[in-house]
Each structure stands twice: as structure tokens, then as C-alpha cells.
Amino acid sequence: MAQKIVIIGGVAAGPKTACRVKRLMPDAEVAIVDQDSLISYGGCGIPYFVSGDVSDEKELRNTSFHMTRDEAFFLKAKGVKTLTRTKALAIDRKNKSVQVENLATGAKESLPYDKLVLATGSKPNLLPIPGADLDGVFTISDLHKAVAIKERVAKGEVGKVVVIGGGAIGIEMAEAFTDLWGLATTILEFMPQLLPRLVDWDFARMLETHLKEKGVAVFTSESATAIEGENGKVKRVVTAQRTLEADLVVISVGVRARSELAQAAGLLVSPQGNIVVNDRLQTSDPDIYAAGDCIEVKNILTGKKGIAPMGSLANKEGRIVGDNLAGIPTVYKGWIGSFTMKAFERCIGATGLALDAALAEGFDAAAVTTAQSDRAHFFPTQAVIPLRLVFDKKTRKVLGMQGFGPMGDAVLARLDAAAAVIMQGGTIDDLSQLEMAYAPPFATALDALNATANVADNLAAGRLRYVSVKEFLDWMDDFASRPDWAALDIRHPNETKVFVEKYGAGKWVSVPYVDIRSRYQELPRDKTMLIICDAGTRSSEIQIFLDSVGLGNNLVLGGGFNVIRRLGVAWWPQS
């Protein structure tokens, strides 16, 4: 007899499960239940629909061969029955059925199942502040909200926007409002930086600087205390520091699992509200599986469990559920937290743990930063991509990688390669020797990723002493009053001139890289020298040489001025 499989949830994990099951078990009776009228859409594409990069919301629901994923498509093309505008009310585990209600007619019925899949997704967190329910205040929870936002903007009803939340979705929405529509847009983030816990401070600062250059106002360490309106419509957002006029407010402060059905059915749910599953994505009831944003998943690096609301993971999990339903034992290993995002003309991304997160988890962690070319330096389109490698000093295990650079695939390629190594428990040495495809239009002969691993090797082995970007900026703030310090700038004199004139030749020592070996005796012996170049690689080489001639009181600026010039610091020379 054909298996009856009911899937609750029709956005990402649910449809993926359904399609995988039908490929493996063509005779199975598969039904998807979803309370929305729109199903199987690319939710991560919502900001690009608002921005106009995706012209029609249907494109987010279309296949790559331009068919709309609706009820007719799933029935005719996939053999899957879909019940849209149908709400799952309760699960009867004893009798193996789901009670549902047709939201259009109010009619109720019971759907029998042999196996049940919960793909109920997540819902946005709400701010417990006055005015959060005003007209014009939105969360990005579904495609209907996106359509409503775009309609208001297109009608000219919006001039000023406040985005509350500096995570990926909030930043992407801010870009959408600013880039195409030219709206005055502000981001509020209550943490000290954008993308908190995902990237380290200086990478977030590079992103913030670019956003400001493109006209987005950014206020970190600041939270909304109230949203005010007139005649029921939003007019302003209030913080402890300022009042921001607003015709539209987007709240993007994270999500939580939709696990009410599971809890009511007596399934095991974590204290945080995530559905607990085993490594085959079975719940505490072996006949009920779960996948997507609603489940608790394991972080491979830390061993801790929590929500991982990403469309890419939901699709992988859906396939794994489909395999297990078809009797193919398949295990979900977990995740490490890989992401990338576009922000105007830049992209930023990370995989694994940021340095602060690794230290908080108890790792004996360190990090190195490089800023090298993404492709051969002689190729016309070459650009600098700062990379940061986080690793454990004792085990040399790679814990994370961050990247920032021009919009394109250069940063993504390095992150994906690093993610593969991290997923396998790889070390600095594995990353150093990782074979990367090479041609001058795409990479350097020694790839930027390999080079970053080599810098990490030098640090771990004690061959490199460095200061972080944050330490360097603190040093610069107090530079004039520190007689025991001097900068050794090994860049071209045309580049160093402005600093020598500002700080004096005794404080800002300019000796080109090619002249150090013949002029090292000119260098001060009574000061700690901070060696500076553009990327940090020449500085590291010079440090080793100076150590060999008895001038070991020196440190290297990791990432060099290629990173510093992207931070928007006040003392950087204006071009």
C-alpha cells in the first residue's frame, strides 16, 4: 500500500522533502499543507524584489525553467497535492492524523498519515515597545509583506525609512530602499556593530563605512525605545539618543521557531522553542520528522544546538528527510554558519566562528588578517579582498573565515573553500596546501586563501608578532604622546609623505621595502617599531629580517593599510 506522507509547511524544507520523496517513492501519496496562498518561494530574495533587482514577485516563485510553483505545478509536474490557505490545527499522534481547516470556507477535516513532516518555519521576533503595531511598521515575514512594502514605496508614500536591526536582512533592506528608490534610510542596531556575532569588529566597520558612503545612516549601540505615529500611521522612531522621522519602519531583529503544533502534540521541544530532532531529523515521535527553521540543529564546531534559519540549510534538510522517509539512512552532520551578502558595491561573508565568538566558546583562538589581490595583480580587474582566518593555537584547527571585497564571487570562492575544510575538521596546514584552481583572471598563483593560512602558520609558530587593527587604531589615537613608539612605513615615499609631514620623521619613519636591508642601521633602537605596509605581507618579511640583525622590538600591522583605509577613520588622508 502506498505510504501517506503529510508535510506541514510549503516554503523551503517542505517542498524539497515532497519532491525528494516522489523521486524516490513515486507511488507515495504526498500532501503539503500551508496556511498561506503563496508557497515555495525564495524568501531570501525578498530584499531584491523590493529593490527592483527582481522585477516581479512571481520570479521568486518560479522555477529556473519559468514555471510558477503553485498548486497546479506541484500536482501536475511533481505529483504532490498542495492544500494552500489551509491551517494545520492539531496533530493526533495516536490515530496518526492532522486536523486542518480551510481558511476560505471554514471547513475542517482530518488528514491521515503514515509519516508526518513538520516544516513550519520561523516567525520574526517582535519588539516589545510602544507603537510596534502602527500602520507602516513591517516585519519581513512573508512575500505578502514584501509586496505591501513595495506598493507603498512605488506610490510615493514613503520618503524616510528606519530599519531596526543590523543583521543581514536589515542591511539588505536598507540597500533596497536607498539604491533604487533613493529613500533616506537609517539602520539602528543595539549591539556595538553591524552583523553582531557573525563577523569581527573591523570587518563590520568596513561594511558600515561603505553603507555610509552610499548614503545610509548607521547608528550602533542604539535601540528603539518607542515608535510614534499620528492617526494610526507611523511618523517617527525614538531612541535614547535621538528621534528619527519615518514613513516606514522595518523591524528585523531575528526569528524564532514556529513550534506550537509540535509542543501541543507533546513532541520534545528545546527551552528556546526549537523542535528537537535526532541526526536523521526525526522528532521524539519516530513517525514524525522535522526540517527547516523550526528545528534545533548542532553547530559542528561548538557542539551546541540552536536555530539555524537559512534557506540553504532548509533545502539540505528537506532532502535528508526525503531520504529517510524512503528508507535511505541519511545523517545530518550539522552546520557551521556560512553566509554571504551584498551591500551596494561590496560583499561580506563568513563561515565558522568569528574571533570573539571562538574566544567566548573557550577555544585558545587567534586570528590573522590579510588584504591581498583576488586575482593576478597584473590583471585589469584585480581588487583587494581582506580575509581573516580564525584558528585554535594549540590544535591549529581552522575555526572560521571572514571576507570583504567588491561585489562578485571572489570572496565567496574563498569562504566556500574554507567552509569545506572547516566541515572536515581541517587545520591551518590543510588550508595552506588546499589546491585552488588558478588562472590570472580568477586568482593569484598562490591563492589569497593559501596565503592567509601561511600567515596563520607563521603566527602559530611564533615567527610573527602583530597588532590587531583595533589595537593599532587605539595606538594612533594616542600616537603623539607615545615617545617609546615609532611607525616604520615601508611603502613608497609618495605614500608615506603625508604621514611623515603630519607626525615628524622621528615618529613616522619612512624607509622603502627595497631599501631596508641597506638602511636598517638608520632605524631607532630605543623605540618599538610598528611595521606598516599595504597588505601586511612585506611587513612580516621585514620583521624577520630586523629580528636577525638585533632589531627585534617590532610588531606588524595585520592586514596593513589596505584594511585601515576601508574603515573610515578620521585621520586617514582625504584624497
N, C-alpha and C positions, 0 to 999 in steps of 0.2 A: 504494500500500500504506500502511496506517495506521502512523504512527510509534509506536514503542515507547519510552515515557519512564518511567524508573525514578527514584524520588525516595527518598533515604535520609534519614529524619528526619520525624517526624509531629507536631510540636508547633505551630509557628507558620509559618515560611517554607515548609516542605514542603507542608502542606495548602493554603496560599494559592497556591503555584505550581500544584499539581494542579488546583485549582478554576478558576484563570485559564486554564490550558491547555485544559480541557474546554469552557470557554465559547468560546474562540477556535477550537479544533480538536475538534469533538465526536466525530470518528472516531478520535482518538488513543487508544492503549492506555496508560493511566496507572496505575502501581502505586506505592504508598507502602510503604516497609519501615521498621519501627520495632521495637526490641527490647523496648519497654515494652508493657504491656497497655492503658494509657490513652494516648490520643492527642488532639491538637487541643484542648488545654485552656488556659485563661488563667492562665499561671504567675504573672503579676503580681498575680493575685487571691488568691494563697495566704495572705498575712497576714490578709486579710479573711475567709477561711474559718476560720482559726484563731481569729480574734476573735469569730466568730459573726455578723458582718455578712452573710456568705454562709452560709446555714444548712446546705447540703449540698454535698459536693464535686462532685456531678453538675451543679450550677449553673455551675461553671467549665468544664464540657464541653458545656453546652447552647447551642443557637443562640438568637437573640433570639425565635424562634417556638417555643421549648421542645421542641426535638428534640435528643437526645443525639448528639454527634458520635462515633459508634463505627463499627465495620466495616460494619454494615448500613446506616447512614446514608450513608456515603461511596459505597457500591456502588449503593444504590437512588436516592438523591437526586442524586448527583454523577457517577455512572458511573465512580468511581475504585475500583480494587481496593486493599485495605489488607491487609498482612501484619504483624499485630502479634505480639509475642513472637517476633520473627524478627530475628536479628542478621546484619548485613552483615559478612562475614569478610574479603573481599578484592575488589579491582577488577581485572579483566583488561582492560586498555585495548586490547591488540592484538586480542582477539576480541570486545571490546565486550560484556562480561557481568559480572555481580556474583554472587559466590558467597555464599549465605546459609545460615543454619542455623535450623531451627525449634527454639526453646529448650524447647518442651514435649516434643517427640519425639526430638530429636537429628538428625532427617533434614536432609540438605543437598541443595541444588540450585543451578543456575546460572540467573540471570535475564538474558536478552539485552536489550540496549538499543540504541536509535539515539542517544538523548541521555540523559545521566545528570545528576541534580541532587543535590548534597551539601547537606543542611540538618541537619547533625549536631549543631548547637548548641554549648553550652558545658558545662563541669563546674566545680563550686566548687573554689576553692583550699583546700588543707588546711594546717593549722598544724603545723609540724614540732616539736611539743612533746610531752612525755610525757603520756599519758592521753587523747590525742585520739580513741582508738578505744574508750573506755569506753562501756558501755551508758548511754544518756541523753544522749550528745553527738550532735548532729544538724547537718547542713548542709541548706540549703533547695535541694535539687537536683531534686526532682520531687514530684508530688502524693501519692505513697505516703508520703514523709517527713512531709508536712503532716498526713495522716490519722493517722499514728502519734503525732505530737506532740499532736494534739487529743484522741486517745483517752486518753493518759496524763493530760492535764490534766483531762479530763472525769471520769475515775475518781478524782480526788483524790490522785493520786500525786505531784503537784508543788506545792510551796509557794514555792520560790525559784528564780529563773531568772537566768542570766548570758548576755547576748548579747555575743559578741566581734565587734566591728565596728560602727562608727558611720556606715555608709552608709545609703542609703535602705531597703534590705530589713531591715537590722538594726533601724533605728528603727521601721519599721512592725511588725515582730515584737514589739518591746518594748511598743509600744502595745497590740497584741493581747493579750499576757499580762496587762497591767496593767488595761486598761479593762474588759473583760468578766469576766475571771477573778479579778481582784483579787490577782494574784501579786506578790510582792516581786521587782522586776526591776531589773537593773543592766546598763548598757551600758559596755563597755570599748572605747576607741578609742586606738590607739597614736600617732596624729597629734595635734597640739595642738588640734584642733577636730573637731566632727562634720561630715559631708559634705565631707571634705577634697578640695580642688581643684575642687569644684563650686560652692561659694559662698564669699564672703569671710568673714573672722573674725566681724564684728559680726552678720551675718545668721545664721551658725551659732550665735552666742551667744544670739540671740533665741530660736532653736529650743530650745537647751539649757535656757534659763531656763523655758520653757513645759513641757518634759518634767519638769523637777524639780518644778514646781508641781503636776504631775499624779502625783507620787509615784515617778517613775523616777529611780534614782540614775545619775549620769553621771560617768565618770572618763576624762578625755582625757590625752594624753601618757603613757599607761599601757598596757602589753601583758601578756598572759597568758604566764607562763613555764612553767606546768605545770597540768594538770588531774588532780586526785587523786580516788580512789574507794575504796570498800570493797565487797568481794565482787563485784568486777567492775562496780559501778554508780557513776556519778559522784556525788561528795559536795561538792567544792569546786574553786574556781579560784584559782590562786596568781599574784600579780604581785610585782614588786619592792617594792611599797608596802603590800600588804595581802593577806589571804586572804578570799575570798568564798564563803560556803556556797551550794551549788547542788544542786537535784534534777534540773535540766535545763539543758543548755548548748546554745546555738545559735551556730555558727561562720558568720559572714557576712563574709568578707574578700576578696570579689571572685571572679572567674571566669576561666577560660582556655578557649580553643577546643578542641573535640574534632576534632582534625585527623589522628588516627592513620591512618585509612583513606587520606586524601589523601597523606600522607607515604609510606606503604607502596607506593602506586601510582605514586610518582615525580612527583607534582604539585608545583608550586612552592609552598613554604610559607615564611613570614617567619621570621626568627630567634626571634620571640616565639611562634611556633606557629600563626599565623593563616594560613588559606588565601588565597593571593594571587589576586585577580581583576582583570579589566580593568573599564572603565566600563560594559560590558554584562553584567557579572557572570559572564564566562567565566573558567575557570581556565586554566592553561597548556596544557591539552588543550581545543581548541575544541569538542569534543563533550561536555564536562563543565562544568556550571555549579555555582555555589555561592551560598548566601544564608544570612542569619541570623547568629547569634552566632559561627559558626565562621570568618567571613571577615575579611579586613583591609579597612577602609574608610578613605576620606580625610576628614580634617577640613577643611572648606571654608575656615575662617579661617586655619589654620596650614599647610595643605598636608601635614601629617604623617599617617601611616597607623597604624591600630591597631584593636583590637577595640572594637565598639560594641554591647554586649549589651542590646538593648532590643526588647521585643515589637513596638512601633510600627514600628521600622525593619525588623524581620524581615518584617512583613507587606508593607511597601512593596517590599522587595527581592524577595519572592516574586512579586509582581505583575510586576515588571520582568523577572524570569527567564521568567515565563509569556509575556510579550510577545515576547521574543527567541526563545523556542522556537517561537513561532507565526509567526516571520518579520517581526515588527513591530520595527524597530530602536529600542530604547529605552535611554537612558543614565541611569545612577545618578549624580547630582551629588555625593553625599557627605552628610555630616551636620555639625551644629554643636553638638550636645549639649544638647538641650532636655529638661527633666524637671520634674515637679511631684509633690508627695507630701502626704499628710495626716498630721498628728500631733495626735491628740486634737482640740482645738477650733481648731487652726491649720493653715495650709497654707504650704508654702515651695516655691519652684521657681526655676529659672534657665534661661537659654538663652545659648549662646555661651560666652565666656570670662569667668571671674572676674578681678578686677584683678590679683591675684598671678600668675595663670596668664598673663595678657596680658603682663605685665612680663617674666616668665620666657621668653616666646616672642620677646622683642626688640621688642615694639611700644612706641612712645612713648605709653604708655597713661596715662589718668587716669580718675577716676570721680566721679560726683556722686550724692548720696543725697537723696531727698525722702521725706516722710511725710505724704501728703495723703489726703483722703477718697476712698473708692472710688465714691461716688455723691453726689448733691447734699447739701450739708451740712444742708439743712433736711428731708431725707427721714429718717423714723424709724430705718431700719436702716443708716444710713451708718456706716462704720467706717474707721479709718486703715489704709492699706497702705504700708509702707515699700517704696520701689523704689530700685534702684541701676542706673545706666547707666554702662557701661564703654565708652570710646571712644579712638580714636587722636587725639592732639592735633594732629598735622601734617595728616593727611588728613581728619579729622573723621568717619572711618568708625566706625560702631557695631560694637563688638566683643562686647558682652554685656549682659544684663539679669538682675537678680535681684529677687525679690519675696517678701514675707512678709505674712501677714494672716489674718483669720478664715477658717475653713473655708468654702469656697464657690468661685464662679467668678470673683471679681474679680481676683485675682492671675493666674489662668490666662489671662484675656482679654488682659491687658497683655503677658504673656510671649509668647502666640501672635502677637500683632500685631508685637512686637519681633522675634520669630524670622523672620517673613516678610520684614521689612526687612533683617535681617542676611543671610538667604539670598541676597538680591539685591544684596549689597554696598552697602547703603544707608548714608547719613550721618545725622549729628545733624539736619540740615535736613529730610531726608526724614521722620524720626520726628516732628519738630516739626510738620510740615504734614500728617501722616498723618490722613486722615479717619476718625474714630471715630464709631460710632453713639451717639446721645445721647438719653436721657430721664432725668429726675431719679431714678427708681427704680434706674437702672443705672449712671449715670456723672455726672460733672460736665460743665458746658458746655465748659470747657477741660479735656480729659481728663487724668487724672493722668500718663498716658504722655507726652502732648504737653508737659505742664508740666515733666516731668523732662528731656525733650530741651531745653527752653528754658533750664533751669538749666545744662545741659552747654554750651549755646551761650554763655552768659554766662562760664563758666569758660574755655572755649577762646578767647574773645575778650578775656580779661583784665579783664572787668567784675566778676569775683567772686574774692575771696580767702577761702579757707576752711581749717578744720582738720578732719581726719577724726575719726570717733568714737574711734578708738584714741588719737590724739594728745590729744583732749580728756580722756579718762579718765586718761592719764598726767599731764596738766596738773592735773587735780583731785587726784590723789594727792599732788602737791607744791604745791597751791594756797596753803596758809597761809604757806609760806616763799618766795613769789614776789612781792616788793613791786612789781615792774615790770608786773604783770598785774592786770587787773580784769575781772569779768564785767559785761556790760551786759545786763540781763534786761528785755526789753520786753514781757513778758507782764503780765497783770493783777496788781495788788498782792497780791490774795489768794493768788495762786500763788507770788509771789516772796518773800512774807513769811518763810517758814521758812528760806530761804537767807540772807536779809539778817540774820536773827537769829543764824544759825549762824556766818557769816563776817564780819559787820560791813558797815555801809553803805558804807564806803570801798572794800571789796574786792568786794562784790556790789551793784552799782549798779542800783537799780530805777527805771526811767522807762518808763511805758507807751508802747506804739507810737504812740498818737494824740497823745502829748504831746512826742515827740522834737523836732519842728520848733520848738516854742516854748520848750523847756527844754535844748536841746543845749549851751548855754553853761555849764550846770552840770556837764558831763561832764569827767572828768580829762584833761588834756593830756599828763601825764607818764607815762602807762601805756598799754600795749597792751590794747585792749578786745576782749573776746571776746563777740560779739553773739549772744544766745540768745533763741529763741522756740520755739514748739512744732514747727513743720514746717520752718523754715529760710527760708521764702519772705519773710516780713516782715523777717527779719534782713538778707536780701540787699538789700531795698529801702532799709532804713535805712543799710546800708553805703554805698550810692551817695550818699545824702543827706549823710552825715557826710564823705565824701570831698570833696563840693562846698563844704563850709564849713571845710575845712582840718583835719579830724579824721580823717586817713587811716590812722592807726596802729590798725587794727582787723582782725578776722577774723570769719568767720561759722561757726557750728557747723552743718555739713551734716546735714540730717535733723532737727535740733533735738531737743527733749526727748521728742518722740513716739518716737524711736528709743531714747534713753537709758533711759526708764522701762521698756522691754521687755528690758533687759539684766541685770536682777537685781543691780545694783551695790550695794555695802554702804551707801554714803552716801545713797542715794535715800530720801526721807522715807517712813516707813511710814504707810499710811492707817489 
